[in-house]
Amino acid sequence: MVSKGNVKREDELFVSDISRICKINKQTIYYYERLGLLKPKRRTPSGYRVFSKETCDRIEFIKKAQKLKLKLREIKQVLRIIDSGKKPCRHILDLIDVKLRRAKKILKDIQDYINELKRIRRKWRRKGLSRCGGKYCSIIEDTKYNL
């Protein structure tokens, strides 16, 4: 329960309000604040954080950016641009381009891995397990797959 000295206006929210409305853990709110993603408008005399109602919109933006695999440090850069009064769209597209290149590289690596596993399986099914030798196991020792 909040004491009488900790009054908020109708357009303000305490951490507990944000947690309930935005369906987000209170600790996440504190964490976002520590990272500089959220900033309370003020504190009450007892130290309660008071946020604006727009905080929920900001949290929703953060969560959607995370779904695109943006890291919190990247989201912080985007929010700085927004807070400076500019639109971050060009910056976001640049981040998406980088993520797309990385995703394509990962996909290629996975496809190479799958192809190598298929090649090994075909080879040893033809050759027969009775011919498997080597110090430990020729199936692994003879692989061309580089780790």
MARBA-3410 file (N, C-alpha, C, O; in Angstrom, 1 decimal):
147
0.8,-1.2,0.0,0.0,0.0,0.0,0.9,1.2,0.0,1.9,1.3,0.7 ~ 0.5,2.2,-0.7,1.3,3.5,-0.9,0.8,4.5,0.2,-0.4,4.7,0.3 ~ 1.7,5.1,0.9,1.3,6.1,1.9,0.8,7.3,1.3,0.9,7.6,0.1 ~ 0.2,8.2,2.2,-0.4,9.5,1.7,0.6,10.4,1.0,0.2,11.1,0.1 ~ 1.9,10.4,1.4,2.9,11.2,0.8,3.3,10.8,-0.6,4.0,11.5,-1.3
2.8,9.6,-1.0,3.2,9.0,-2.3,2.0,9.1,-3.3,1.6,8.1,-3.7 ~ 1.6,10.3,-3.5,0.4,10.5,-4.4,0.9,10.6,-5.9,1.9,11.3,-6.1 ~ 0.1,10.0,-6.7,0.4,10.2,-8.2,-0.8,10.8,-8.8,-1.9,10.7,-8.4 ~ -0.6,11.5,-9.9,-1.7,12.1,-10.7,-2.3,11.0,-11.5,-1.8,9.9,-11.7 ~ -3.4,11.3,-12.1,-4.2,10.4,-12.9,-3.4,9.9,-14.1,-3.6,8.8,-14.6
-2.5,10.8,-14.7,-1.8,10.5,-15.9,-0.4,9.8,-15.5,0.5,9.7,-16.4 ~ -0.2,9.4,-14.3,1.0,8.8,-13.9,0.8,7.4,-13.4,-0.3,7.0,-13.0 ~ 1.9,6.6,-13.4,1.9,5.2,-13.0,3.0,4.9,-12.1,4.2,5.3,-12.3 ~ 2.8,4.0,-11.1,3.8,3.5,-10.3,4.3,2.2,-11.0,3.7,1.7,-11.9 ~ 5.4,1.6,-10.5,5.9,0.4,-11.1,4.9,-0.7,-11.0,4.8,-1.5,-12.0
4.2,-0.8,-9.9,3.2,-1.9,-9.8,2.1,-1.7,-10.9,1.6,-2.7,-11.4 ~ 1.7,-0.4,-11.2,0.7,-0.2,-12.2,1.2,-0.7,-13.6,0.5,-1.3,-14.3 ~ 2.4,-0.3,-13.9,3.0,-0.6,-15.2,3.1,-2.2,-15.3,2.8,-2.7,-16.3 ~ 3.5,-2.8,-14.2,3.7,-4.3,-14.2,2.3,-4.9,-14.5,2.3,-5.8,-15.3 ~ 1.3,-4.4,-13.9,0.0,-5.0,-14.1,-0.6,-4.7,-15.5,-1.1,-5.6,-16.2
-0.5,-3.4,-15.9,-1.1,-3.0,-17.2,-0.3,-3.6,-18.4,-0.9,-4.1,-19.3 ~ 1.0,-3.6,-18.3,1.9,-4.0,-19.4,2.2,-5.5,-19.3,2.8,-6.1,-20.2 ~ 1.7,-6.2,-18.3,2.0,-7.6,-18.1,3.5,-7.9,-18.1,3.9,-8.7,-18.9 ~ 4.2,-7.2,-17.3,5.7,-7.3,-17.3,6.1,-7.3,-15.8,5.5,-6.7,-15.0 ~ 7.1,-8.1,-15.6,7.6,-8.3,-14.2,8.2,-7.0,-13.7,8.8,-6.2,-14.5
8.0,-6.7,-12.4,8.5,-5.5,-11.8,10.1,-5.4,-12.0,10.6,-4.3,-12.2 ~ 10.7,-6.5,-11.8,12.2,-6.6,-11.9,12.6,-6.2,-13.3,13.7,-5.6,-13.5 ~ 11.8,-6.5,-14.3,12.2,-6.1,-15.7,12.1,-4.6,-15.8,13.0,-4.0,-16.5 ~ 11.2,-4.0,-15.2,11.0,-2.5,-15.2,12.3,-1.9,-14.6,12.9,-1.0,-15.1 ~ 12.7,-2.4,-13.4,13.9,-1.9,-12.8,15.1,-2.1,-13.6,16.0,-1.2,-13.7
15.2,-3.3,-14.3,16.3,-3.6,-15.1,16.4,-2.6,-16.3,17.4,-2.1,-16.6 ~ 15.2,-2.4,-17.0,15.2,-1.5,-18.1,15.6,-0.1,-17.6,16.2,0.7,-18.4 ~ 15.2,0.3,-16.4,15.6,1.6,-15.9,17.1,1.7,-15.7,17.7,2.7,-16.1 ~ 17.7,0.6,-15.1,19.1,0.6,-14.9,19.9,0.7,-16.3,20.9,1.4,-16.3 ~ 19.3,0.1,-17.3,20.0,0.2,-18.6,19.7,1.5,-19.3,20.4,1.8,-20.3
18.8,2.3,-18.8,18.5,3.6,-19.5,17.4,3.5,-20.5,17.3,4.4,-21.3 ~ 16.7,2.4,-20.6,15.6,2.2,-21.5,14.3,2.9,-21.0,13.5,3.5,-21.8 ~ 14.2,3.0,-19.7,13.0,3.7,-19.1,13.6,4.7,-18.1,14.6,4.5,-17.5 ~ 12.8,5.8,-18.0,13.2,6.8,-17.0,12.0,7.3,-16.3,11.0,7.7,-17.0 ~ 11.9,7.2,-15.0,10.8,7.7,-14.3,10.7,9.3,-14.4,11.7,9.9,-14.6
9.5,9.8,-14.5,9.3,11.2,-14.5,9.8,11.9,-13.3,10.4,13.0,-13.3 ~ 9.6,11.2,-12.1,10.0,11.7,-10.8,9.9,10.6,-9.8,9.5,9.5,-10.1 ~ 10.3,11.0,-8.6,10.1,10.1,-7.5,9.3,10.8,-6.4,9.3,12.0,-6.2 ~ 8.5,10.0,-5.7,7.7,10.5,-4.6,8.7,10.8,-3.4,9.8,10.4,-3.5 ~ 8.2,11.5,-2.4,9.1,11.8,-1.2,9.6,10.5,-0.6,10.7,10.5,0.0
8.9,9.4,-0.7,9.4,8.1,-0.2,10.2,7.3,-1.2,10.6,6.2,-0.9 ~ 10.4,7.9,-2.3,11.3,7.2,-3.3,10.6,6.3,-4.3,11.3,5.7,-5.2 ~ 9.3,6.3,-4.3,8.6,5.5,-5.3,8.8,6.1,-6.7,8.7,7.4,-6.9 ~ 9.0,5.3,-7.7,9.2,5.8,-9.1,7.8,6.1,-9.6,6.9,5.3,-9.5 ~ 7.7,7.2,-10.3,6.5,7.6,-11.0,6.8,7.8,-12.5,7.6,8.6,-12.8
6.0,7.0,-13.3,6.2,7.0,-14.7,5.0,7.6,-15.4,3.9,7.7,-14.8 ~ 5.2,8.1,-16.6,4.1,8.6,-17.4,3.4,7.4,-18.0,3.9,6.3,-18.1 ~ 2.1,7.6,-18.5,1.4,6.6,-19.1,2.0,6.1,-20.4,1.8,4.9,-20.8 ~ 2.8,6.9,-21.0,3.5,6.5,-22.3,4.5,5.4,-22.0,5.0,4.8,-23.0 ~ 4.8,5.2,-20.8,5.8,4.1,-20.5,5.4,2.8,-21.0,6.2,2.0,-21.5
4.1,2.5,-21.0,3.6,1.2,-21.5,3.8,1.1,-23.0,4.1,0.1,-23.6 ~ 3.6,2.2,-23.7,3.9,2.3,-25.2,5.4,2.0,-25.4,5.7,1.2,-26.4 ~ 6.2,2.6,-24.6,7.7,2.4,-24.8,8.1,0.9,-24.5,8.9,0.4,-25.2 ~ 7.5,0.3,-23.5,7.7,-1.1,-23.2,7.2,-2.0,-24.3,7.9,-2.9,-24.7 ~ 6.1,-1.7,-24.9,5.6,-2.5,-26.0,6.6,-2.3,-27.2,6.8,-3.3,-27.9
7.1,-1.1,-27.4,8.1,-0.9,-28.5,9.3,-1.8,-28.2,9.8,-2.4,-29.1 ~ 9.8,-1.8,-27.0,11.0,-2.6,-26.6,10.7,-4.0,-26.9,11.6,-4.7,-27.5 ~ 9.6,-4.5,-26.5,9.3,-6.0,-26.6,9.2,-6.3,-28.1,9.6,-7.4,-28.5 ~ 8.6,-5.5,-28.9,8.5,-5.8,-30.4,9.9,-5.8,-31.0,10.2,-6.6,-31.9 ~ 10.7,-4.8,-30.6,12.1,-4.8,-31.1,12.8,-6.0,-30.7,13.6,-6.6,-31.5
12.6,-6.5,-29.5,13.2,-7.8,-29.1,12.8,-9.0,-29.9,13.6,-9.9,-30.2 ~ 11.5,-8.9,-30.4,11.0,-10.0,-31.2,11.8,-10.0,-32.5,11.9,-11.1,-33.2 ~ 12.3,-8.9,-33.0,13.1,-8.8,-34.2,14.6,-9.1,-33.9,15.4,-9.0,-34.8 ~ 14.8,-9.6,-32.7,16.2,-10.0,-32.2,17.1,-8.8,-32.0,18.3,-8.9,-32.1 ~ 16.6,-7.6,-31.8,17.4,-6.4,-31.5,17.8,-6.6,-30.1,17.0,-7.0,-29.2
19.1,-6.4,-29.8,19.6,-6.5,-28.5,19.2,-5.2,-27.7,19.0,-4.2,-28.3 ~ 19.2,-5.3,-26.4,18.8,-4.2,-25.6,19.7,-2.9,-25.8,19.2,-1.8,-25.8 ~ 21.0,-3.2,-26.0,21.9,-2.0,-26.3,21.5,-1.4,-27.6,21.6,-0.1,-27.8 ~ 21.1,-2.2,-28.6,20.6,-1.6,-29.9,19.3,-0.9,-29.7,19.1,0.2,-30.3 ~ 18.4,-1.4,-28.9,17.1,-0.8,-28.6,17.4,0.6,-27.9,16.7,1.6,-28.2
18.4,0.6,-27.0,18.7,1.8,-26.3,19.2,2.9,-27.3,18.8,4.1,-27.2 ~ 20.0,2.5,-28.3,20.4,3.5,-29.4,19.2,4.0,-30.1,19.1,5.2,-30.4 ~ 18.2,3.1,-30.5,17.0,3.5,-31.2,16.2,4.5,-30.3,15.7,5.5,-30.8 ~ 16.1,4.2,-29.0,15.3,5.0,-28.1,15.9,6.4,-27.9,15.3,7.4,-27.8 ~ 17.3,6.4,-28.0,18.0,7.7,-27.9,17.6,8.6,-29.1,17.4,9.8,-29.0
17.6,8.0,-30.3,17.2,8.7,-31.5,15.8,9.3,-31.3,15.5,10.4,-31.6 ~ 14.9,8.4,-30.9,13.5,8.8,-30.7,13.4,10.0,-29.7,12.7,11.0,-29.9 ~ 14.1,9.8,-28.5,14.1,10.8,-27.5,14.7,12.2,-28.0,14.4,13.2,-27.4 ~ 15.5,12.1,-29.0,16.1,13.4,-29.5,15.1,14.1,-30.5,15.4,15.1,-31.0 ~ 14.0,13.4,-30.7,12.9,14.0,-31.6,13.0,13.6,-33.0,12.3,14.1,-33.9
13.9,12.6,-33.3,14.1,12.2,-34.7,13.4,10.8,-34.9,13.1,10.1,-33.9 ~ 13.2,10.4,-36.1,12.6,9.1,-36.4,13.8,8.2,-36.6,14.8,8.5,-37.3 ~ 13.7,7.0,-36.0,14.9,6.0,-36.1,14.8,5.0,-37.3,15.6,4.1,-37.3 ~ 13.9,5.3,-38.2,13.6,4.3,-39.3,14.9,3.9,-40.0,15.1,2.7,-40.3 ~ 15.7,4.8,-40.5,16.9,4.5,-41.2,17.8,3.6,-40.4,18.4,2.6,-40.8
18.0,4.0,-39.1,18.9,3.3,-38.2,18.4,1.8,-38.0,19.1,0.9,-38.0 ~ 17.0,1.7,-37.9,16.4,0.4,-37.7,16.6,-0.5,-38.9,16.9,-1.6,-38.8 ~ 16.5,0.1,-40.1,16.7,-0.6,-41.3,18.1,-1.1,-41.4,18.4,-2.2,-41.9 ~ 19.1,-0.3,-41.0,20.5,-0.7,-41.0,20.7,-1.8,-40.1,21.4,-2.8,-40.4 ~ 20.1,-1.8,-38.9,20.2,-2.9,-37.9,19.6,-4.2,-38.5,20.1,-5.3,-38.4
18.4,-4.0,-39.2,17.8,-5.2,-39.8,18.6,-5.8,-40.9,18.7,-7.0,-41.1 ~ 19.3,-4.9,-41.7,20.2,-5.4,-42.8,21.3,-6.3,-42.2,21.6,-7.3,-42.7 ~ 21.9,-5.8,-41.1,23.0,-6.6,-40.4,22.4,-7.9,-39.9,23.0,-9.0,-40.1 ~ 21.2,-7.9,-39.3,20.6,-9.1,-38.7,20.3,-10.1,-39.9,20.4,-11.3,-39.7 ~ 19.8,-9.5,-41.0,19.5,-10.4,-42.1,20.7,-11.1,-42.7,20.7,-12.3,-43.0
21.8,-10.3,-42.8,23.1,-11.0,-43.3,23.5,-12.1,-42.3,24.0,-13.1,-42.8 ~ 23.4,-11.8,-41.0,23.8,-12.8,-40.0,22.9,-14.0,-40.1,23.4,-15.2,-40.1 ~ 21.6,-13.8,-40.3,20.7,-14.9,-40.3,21.0,-15.8,-41.6,20.9,-17.0,-41.5 ~ 21.3,-15.1,-42.7,21.6,-15.9,-43.9,22.8,-16.7,-43.8,22.9,-17.8,-44.2 ~ 23.8,-16.2,-43.1,25.1,-16.9,-42.8,24.8,-18.1,-41.9,25.3,-19.2,-42.2
24.0,-17.9,-40.9,23.7,-19.0,-40.0,22.9,-20.1,-40.8,23.2,-21.3,-40.6 ~ 22.0,-19.7,-41.6,21.2,-20.6,-42.4,22.1,-21.4,-43.4,21.9,-22.6,-43.5 ~ 23.1,-20.7,-44.0,24.0,-21.4,-44.9,24.9,-22.4,-44.1,25.1,-23.5,-44.6 ~ 25.3,-22.0,-42.9,26.1,-22.9,-42.1,25.3,-24.1,-41.7,25.8,-25.3,-41.7 ~ 24.0,-23.9,-41.4,23.2,-25.1,-41.0,23.0,-26.0,-42.2,23.0,-27.2,-42.1
22.8,-25.4,-43.4,22.6,-26.2,-44.6,23.8,-27.0,-44.9,23.8,-28.1,-45.3 ~ 25.0,-26.3,-44.8,26.3,-27.1,-45.0,26.4,-28.2,-44.0,26.8,-29.3,-44.4 ~ 26.0,-28.0,-42.8,26.1,-29.0,-41.8,25.1,-30.2,-42.1,25.5,-31.4,-42.0 ~ 23.9,-29.9,-42.5,23.0,-30.9,-42.9,23.5,-31.7,-44.1,23.4,-32.9,-44.1 ~ 24.0,-31.0,-45.1,24.6,-31.7,-46.3,25.7,-32.6,-45.9,25.8,-33.7,-46.4
26.6,-32.2,-45.0,27.7,-33.0,-44.5,27.2,-34.3,-43.8,27.7,-35.4,-44.0 ~ 26.2,-34.1,-43.0,25.6,-35.3,-42.3,25.0,-36.3,-43.3,25.2,-37.5,-43.1 ~ 24.3,-35.7,-44.2,23.7,-36.6,-45.3,24.8,-37.3,-46.1,24.6,-38.5,-46.4 ~ 25.9,-36.6,-46.4,27.0,-37.2,-47.1,27.6,-38.4,-46.3,27.9,-39.4,-46.9 ~ 27.8,-38.1,-45.1,28.4,-39.2,-44.2,27.5,-40.4,-44.1,27.9,-41.5,-44.3
26.2,-40.1,-43.9,25.2,-41.2,-43.8,25.2,-42.0,-45.1,25.2,-43.3,-45.1 ~ 25.1,-41.4,-46.3,25.1,-42.1,-47.6,26.4,-42.9,-47.7,26.3,-44.1,-48.1 ~ 27.5,-42.3,-47.4,28.8,-43.0,-47.6,28.9,-44.3,-46.8,29.3,-45.3,-47.2 ~ 28.5,-44.2,-45.5,28.6,-45.3,-44.6,27.5,-46.3,-44.8,27.7,-47.5,-44.4 ~ 26.4,-45.9,-45.3,25.3,-46.9,-45.6,25.8,-47.8,-46.8,25.5,-49.0,-46.9
26.5,-47.1,-47.8,27.0,-47.9,-49.0,28.2,-48.7,-48.5,28.2,-49.9,-48.9 ~ 29.0,-48.2,-47.8,30.3,-48.8,-47.4,30.0,-50.0,-46.4,30.6,-51.0,-46.5 ~ 29.0,-49.8,-45.5,28.7,-50.8,-44.6,29.5,-50.6,-43.3,30.7,-50.3,-43.3 ~ 28.9,-50.8,-42.2,29.5,-50.6,-40.9,30.6,-51.6,-40.6,31.5,-51.3,-39.7 ~ 30.6,-52.7,-41.2,31.7,-53.7,-41.0,33.0,-53.1,-41.4,34.1,-53.6,-40.9
33.1,-52.1,-42.3,34.3,-51.5,-42.7,34.7,-50.3,-41.9,35.7,-49.7,-42.2 ~ 34.0,-50.1,-40.8,34.3,-48.9,-39.9,35.5,-49.3,-39.1,35.4,-50.3,-38.3 ~ 36.5,-48.5,-39.1,37.7,-48.8,-38.3,38.2,-47.5,-37.7,37.5,-46.7,-37.2 ~ 39.5,-47.3,-37.9,40.2,-46.1,-37.4,40.5,-46.3,-35.9,40.2,-47.3,-35.3 ~ 41.2,-45.3,-35.4,41.6,-45.4,-34.0,40.4,-45.4,-33.1,40.3,-46.2,-32.1
39.4,-44.6,-33.4,38.2,-44.5,-32.6,36.9,-45.0,-33.4,36.3,-45.9,-33.1 ~ 36.7,-44.2,-34.5,35.6,-44.5,-35.4,35.8,-43.7,-36.7,35.8,-42.5,-36.7 ~ 35.9,-44.5,-37.8,36.2,-43.9,-39.1,35.1,-42.9,-39.5,35.4,-42.0,-40.2 ~ 33.9,-43.1,-39.1,32.8,-42.3,-39.5,33.1,-40.8,-39.1,32.9,-39.9,-39.9 ~ 33.6,-40.6,-37.9,34.0,-39.3,-37.4,35.3,-38.9,-37.9,35.5,-37.7,-38.3
36.3,-39.8,-37.8,37.7,-39.4,-38.2,37.8,-39.0,-39.7,38.7,-38.2,-40.0 ~ 37.0,-39.6,-40.5,37.1,-39.3,-42.0,36.2,-38.2,-42.4,36.2,-37.8,-43.6 ~ 35.5,-37.5,-41.5,34.6,-36.4,-41.9,35.4,-35.2,-42.4,36.5,-35.0,-42.0 ~ 34.8,-34.5,-43.4,35.4,-33.3,-43.9,34.8,-32.1,-43.3,35.3,-31.0,-43.5 ~ 33.9,-32.3,-42.4,33.2,-31.2,-41.7,34.2,-30.5,-40.7,34.8,-31.1,-39.9
34.4,-29.2,-40.9,35.3,-28.5,-40.0,34.5,-27.8,-38.9,33.5,-27.2,-39.1 ~ 35.0,-28.0,-37.7,34.3,-27.3,-36.6,34.8,-25.9,-36.4,34.4,-25.2,-35.5
END
